[in-house]
Amino acid sequence: MSKVIVIGGGPAGMISAIEAAKNNEVMLIEKNKELGKKLKITGGGRCNLTNMRDIDDFLKKIIKNPKFLYSSLYTFTNLDLLEFFKNRGVEFKIEEDFKVYPQKDSSDIIINTLHDELDRVGVKVIYEKTLIDIVVENEEIKGVILDENHIIKADKVIIATGGHSYPKTGSDGKIHNILKKHGESITKIYPALVPLVFREDWIKNLQGISLKNIKISAKYFKNKKIDMYGDILFAHFGLTGPVILNLSSYINKYLQDGDIELNFDFIPNVTKDEVRKVIRKNNNKSIYNNLKEILPVNFTKHLLEYLNIDKKPNNLTKEEENKIVDSIKELKLRCKETKSINEAIVTSGGISVKSINSSTMESKVIRNLYYAGEVIDIEGLTGGYNLQIAFSTGYLAGISV
């Protein structure tokens, strides 16, 4: 029986340890006092575990190296993941956009179920120990070095330490420097699924205002264009919300070269002519009161202040009307940067997929070393995709050792 060490007690690490323990002696090493610290806060603590799209459609939501994930996602599908938990008494519900949550809206039930399964299959869990280095001889893993130079020998090692995002949960990205030293190829790291910061100071006045199902268009690298629909939330620094987070994963690396102009249509299902009619619908009311049937009053109030328009509809010039309509249907804002990686949901970048056998998750550089989860250069949109990636790659690594 081989001795397997799993580094990292997140979803990828826990599922890989569970599967590896069916044929091996397994030790799971976690740097925190508890397992699943980042998993605990996903989906606002509700835990958006996966997404029920067919795997072919699911793969279209993977924006970084989707082909690499064919083997893992088809070996352990979203249906397999739900079956795993259902067999252990967890019930689920499907919400908007095929997102799957535990029936009880709690990540704790997922973490506790995995913890119980680790106990059942005999995985030894070591807490509050940090990986300092790995032991490699003749391009083969021989063990790991923990803090205080504690060396533990192993026949095989699975690295599931996460990326650089949310470092307070333990995923500080230091593993990439360790692996690079041993010859692994590490792609450049960027924050992904992260809020965006803008040049225009006036939008700070909109802090706390949310809008649903807006359209954002962007042109970036070599005239690439993307249109996205979804909800936004104005914040003191700029914008966040699902569509902003998803958009950030497309433009993050190109912001290094300068500002990117974003075009906002706040009511894509309403035409410009219809907006004009609403503006002039009642001459006895203020413009923002007329507009409240299609937009929140607090949003239009601040927009009109920015445009310096304070008139009744019957005093409005055609030029002023055009300004209002264009600001609602074609507002241009200059995005200057993302928020820091500390505020990113996931990491873009990591161990190059060219260095990993996608059928087993074993390193092509160091024999008997396996990878799973966000430590790899793979990345999905919001909606349960990244958690499924963690479970699927972890499962494949676990059955392959």
N, C-alpha and C positions, 0 to 999 in steps of 0.2 A: 504493500500500500504506500503510495507516494505521499510526501508531506507537502501540503500546499499552504502558502500564506497569501491572504487577501489584504491589501492595504486600502482602507477606506470603507466606512460603514454607512454609505448612502445607498440609494436603491440599487445601483449597479453592483456595488460591493456585496450587499446583503444577498441578492438573488444569485450572484456568482458563487458565493460561499455555500449557500444552500444546495445548489446543484453539484458543486464540486465534492461536497461531503458525502454524496451517494457512493463514491468510489475511492475517496481519499481521506486522509487525516487533515483537517482544515483548521487553521487559526486565522481569525479576523482581527486586524489591528486598527483601532479607531483613535484619533488624536483627541476627541472630545470626551466628555463624561457620559455621553449618550449617543445612541445610534440615530441616524436620519435627521440630523439637526436642520439641514437645508430643506429636506423633504417636508419637515414639520410646518414650514411657512409657505409652501407652494399653494397657489390658488387662494391666497389670503387665509391659509390654514384649512381650507376646505379640501385641498388636494385634488386638482384636476389630473387624475391618474393617467388617462390616455384619451384617444379620440377614436370614435367608431367608424371612421371612413374606411372603405376598402383599402387594402394595402397599396394598390396601384395609385389611388387618389392620395393616400397618406404620404407616399413618397414625393408627391408634387409639393408638399408643404415642407420638405426638407430642402433648405436653400444652400447647404454646404455639403458636397460629396454624397448625394443621395444613392448613387450606384454602389458605393461601398457598403451600404446598409441592406442591400438585397438579401444576403444570406441571413443576417441576424433578424430582420423584421419578418421574413418568411419562416424562419425556424421557430421563433417565439412571437406570435402575432398579438395584436390587441385582444383578440378573442381568447387566446391562450392565457394572456395575463389576467383577464377577468375570471377565467375558469380557475386559475390558480387560487385566487382570493375567494371565489364563490365556494370552492371545495373546503374552505376553512372558515365558512360562515359569514363572509362579508357580502353585503348587498349593495347594489349600485343603482344609479339613475343617470339618464342621458339628458343633457340640457342643450341649449342653443348651440348650433354649429357642431353637433355631434360630440360635445365635450362630456366626459364621463367623470362623475364624482361619487364618492361613497354615499350611500343613502343617508348616513348620519352627518354628512357635511363636516367630517373631521379627519385630518391626516393621522391623528393618533391611532385610529383603528387599523390603518395600513401599516404603520410602524410597529405596533404591538403584534400584529399578525406575523410580520416578518421576523420579529424578535422571537416569538414563540416557535416558529419553524426552525430558526437557527438552533434553539435549545433542543428541539425534537431530534434533529439530525446530527447533533453532537458537535456543532462548531464551537470551538473555544474562542471567546471574545475577550480581547485585551484592550482596556480603555486607557486614555490619557498617555499614549505613547506616540511619538512623532517619528516618521521615517526621515533619517538623515542621509542615507545612501543605500545603494544596492551592491551586493557582492557579485562580481562578474569575473569568470575565469574562462579563457579560451572562447570568448563570445557566447558563454552559457551562464545563466543565472544560477547562483549557488546559495543565495540567502539575502537577508536584509540587515541593515545597521540602523538601530533605533537610537533615540537620545541616550546619553550617558554611555555611548559606544557599545550598546548591548547588541551583539550579533546573534541572529537566529538563522540557522541553516534551513534550507528548503530545497525541494526538488523542482518546484514550480512556484511562480509568483504571479498574482493578478493585481495590477495597479488600477484602482478605481477611486482615485483621490479627488476627482472633480476638476474644474477649471480654475479661473482666477476670480470669478464673480462671488459676491457675498463672502469675503474672506473671514468675517467674524463667525461664520458657520464651519470654518475649517478648510474651505477650498481656496487656499491662498496662492496656488499655482507654483509653489516652490519645486514641486516634482519635476517640472519641465526643465529647470536648470540642472537637476540631478541627472535626468535622462540624456540631456544634450551632452553632458560630460562623458557619457558612455557611448556616444556615437549615434543616438537617435536624432532624426530630423524633426525640428520643431518649427511650425509655421508661425508667422507673426500674430501676436495676440491683440484682439480688439474687443471692446465691450459690445455686446449684442443684446437685443431686446431691452433697450435702454432708452430713457427719456432724452429729448432733444432740446438744445439751447439755441435761442434765436437772437439776431441783432436788434430787432425792433423792441425797444423798451416799453412801448405803450401796451403791449399785450400782457404785461405784468398786472395791469389793472383788471384783467379778466380772470385773475386767480380764483380758482374754485368753481368756475363755470364749466359745465360739461355739455357736449353736443353729441347727438347720436347719428350714426350712419352718414357721416360726411364723406366727401371724396377728396383725396390728396393725390396730386400728380407731381412727379419729379423727373427732371432730366439730370443724369449724372455721367459717369465715365463714358467717353466717346459717344455721347448722345444717346446712351441707353435711356429708355423711358419706362416709368412704372406708374400705374394707377392703382390705388388701394382705397377700400371703403371700410369704414368702421367708426368707433367711438373715440372721442378725444376728451382730455381734461386739461384746462389751462392751469399752470402753476406759476410760482413766483419766478422761476428760472426760464420758463418756456412752455413746453407741451409734453404731456404723457398720455396714457390710454392705449388700448390694444392696437389700434392702427398705427399709432406713432411708434410703439415698440417694434412692431413688425417691420415698418419702414426703415427703422434704424439699422436693422440687420442687412439691408441692401446698400445703404449709403455710408455706413460707418467708416470703412477704409478710405473712401474717396473724399471725406471731409478733411483728410490730412493735406489735401491739395488746395483747399480754399472753401469758401461758402458754397452751399448748394441751395438754389431757389426752389421753394415748394409752392405749389399753386393749390389753394383751398377753395372748394365748392361746398359751402356749408349746408346747402339744401339741393342736392343733385337731382331730386325728383320734382323740383319746381323750376320752370323755365324763367328766363329773364323777363319775358313779357308778363308772366304771372306775378312776378315780384313787383313789377311796376304798378300793376293793378292794385295789389295789396297796399303799396305805399300810399296811393291816392284814394283808397277805398272810402275814407271818411275824412273830409276836410276839417271837421271840428275836433278831431283827435290829433294827438301828436303822432309823428311818423313812427316812433318806436311802439306806440300803442297799436297802431295799425298793423305793424309787423309782428306783433306778439302771437298772431295766429299761425305763423310759420317759424318763428324763432323766439328764444327766451328774451324777455324784456331786458334783463340785466346785460345780456350780450349786445343787443342793438343799441342800448343806451351808451355803452362805452365805445362802440363802433362809431356812432354819430359824433361823440365827443372828439374822437380821433380825427374824423373828417371835418370837424368844426362846422357842423350843420345843426342849427337849432331853429327850426322853422315849422310852421304848419304846412301840410301838403300843398295847399293852394298858393303858397308863396315860394314853392320850390322851383328853381330853374331846371331846365333840361340837363344842363351840365352837372348840377348837384345830384339830380336823380340818377344819372349815369354813374356817378361816383359811388353812390350807395349800392346800386345794383352790382357794379363790378366788384365792390368790396365783399359782397355777400356771395357772389358766384365765381369770382376769380381773384381772391385776395392772394397777393404774393408776399411771402415772408422768407427771409434769408436765414437758413440754418447754418450756424457757425461751428457747432461741435455737438458731440454727445455728452451726457453726464459721464462721470468716471466709471471705471469697471467695478468699483465698489457698489454701484447702484444698478449694475446690469443683472438681468435675470440669468443669462448664460454667457459663456465665453465663446468668441469667434476665434478660431486658431487652436493650436495644440499639436499633439503628435501627428505627423503627416500620415495620411492613410496609405501612402505609398510604402510606408515602413511596416505595415501590418497586413497579415493574411486575413482577408475579410471572411473567409470560411471558418476560421478557428479563433480569430482575434489574437493570434500569436505574433510576436514581433519577428520581423524578417532580419533584424540586426542582432538580437540577443535571444538565443534558444531558450525555450521553456519560460519566457516572460510574456505575459498576456495583458491586454488592456481592455477597459470597459468604461463606457459613459463619457462624460464631458471632458475628460482629460485628452480625448482624441479630437482632431479637427473635423468635427461634425456638428451640425446646428440646424434646428428646426424653428418654425414660427411658434407663436403662442397658441395654446389650445390643447395641450396634453401630449404634443409630439415629442418634446425633449425628454419627458419622463419615460415614455414608451421606448425611446432610443436607449436610455440608460438600462431599463429592464431587459431589452432584447439583446444588447451587446453583452450585458452581464451574464445573462442566461447562456449565450453561446460560448463565452469564455469559460463558464463553469462546467459545461458538459464536455469541453475540449481538453481540459487539463488531465 
